[in-house]
Amino acid sequence: MERSLVLIKPDAMKRGLAGVIIARLEKRGLKIVAMKMLQMDKALAQQHYAIHKDKPFFKDLVEFITSTPIIAAVFEGDRAIEAIRQAMGATDSVKAAPGSIRGDFGLDIQQNLVHGSDSPENAEREISLFFSPKEILD
């Protein structure tokens, strides 16, 4: 079984879409093994988005993700990373396929509702930023 971190971002929280996003992922056959609501601080945001630290949008990304509480969750399932990324749709909501989370609800490339890990290595790193091993159900 594969695991992935999913973050339900501030724009989804403000629009009351957390339940819809969670339900879509569960309907894909993915199981929630950890979940919490939190206010991400700047230090955690910078760690999470470290791969983008030299990009011009990094500061805006950190400001956005720390602007309101978010939901962090770990989903588990067969090929979970691929399944979640397909369900989310393309990063740019305008280019995301209809039927995907971003295609149906996204507004733009930055306010794109949800984050999902892009590889098993990144999933492991990202999950460890948000959850201790004892917080994850086995």
N, C-alpha and C positions, 0 to 999 in steps of 0.2 A: 504494500500500500504506500502511496505517495502522499506527502503533505505539502500544503501551500499556505502562506500567509495571505489573508485578504484584509484590506483596510477599506472601510466604508467612509469615504472622505466627507469633508465639511459640506459640500454642495448637496450631496445625497441626504445628509442629516438634516440640513435646513429645509429640504423639500419633502421630508417624511418618506424617503424611499428605502430606508434600511431594511424594513420587513420584506419588501418586494425583492430586493437584491438577495437577501438570505434565502428566501423561498425559491428563487430561480436556481440558486446553486444546490439547494437540497433536492429539488426536483430532478437535477442532473444525476442524482444518486450519491452525492457527496455528503459526508458526515461531518458535523461540527464536533471537534474534539477539544476546543478551547475558544472562549469568547469573553471580551470585556469592553466596556466603554471607558475611554480615557481622554484626558486633555493632553495631547502630545506637546511636550515642551521643545524649545528650540534645539537643545542638545540632542535629544532623541531624533528629531526631524533631520538634523544635519548628519547624524550617523546613518539613518535609514536611507537618505538620498545622497550619500557620500559619492556615489558613482557619477553624480551630476555636478559636483562641487566647482568644476571649472567652466561650467556652461552659464551663459548669460541669464537664464531663467531660474538659476538655483535659489537666489534670494526670494523671488516671488513664490517658488514652490514651498519653501520653508514657511513663509508668512501664511500662505494658504492653508497648509496642513495643520498649522497651529492655531488657526483662527476660531475654531469651535471644537467641542468634543467630537471624537470619532469612535467607530467600533473597530476593534482588531479581532480577527478570528483566525483560527486554524481549521482548514477543511482537509479531510482525508478521503482518499478513494483511489481507484485504479486510474492511473494517468491524470491525477487531480490537477496538476499544473496546466496541462494542455486543455483539459475540460473547462477549467476556470477562465483561461485566457480566451477560449472560443466563446464562452458565455458572455464575457465582458465586451468583446468586440474590439475593433481598432482603437488605439489611443486617441486619435482625432475623432471625436464623436460624429463629425460631419461625414467621415469616411467609413464609420462603423456600419456593419450590415443591419438592416431592419431585423428585429427579433433578438438582437443582442442587447445587453443592458445599456451600453453606451449609444447604440443605434436608436433605441426606443426612448431613452431619457436624457442622454448627454447634451450639453450645450456647446462646448468647445473643447479645444485640445488640453487646456489646463484644468478646467472644471469638468472632469470626466468621471466623476462619481465613485470610482472604485480602483483599488490597486490589487494586483495579484502577482505573486512571485513569478519570475520568468525562467527559472531553472532550479533543479534540485539543490544546487550549491547555494544559490541566493535564497531559496526558501529556508534552508537550514540557518543561514546567517540572520535573515529577517525574523524568523520565528524566535530565535534566541534574544533578539532585541526587545521583544514585547512580552515573552512568556518564559517563566522558569520551567524546567522539566516537570516539576510537581503540579504545575497548573494545567498540564495537558493530559487528557484522559487516554488511557491505553486500551 
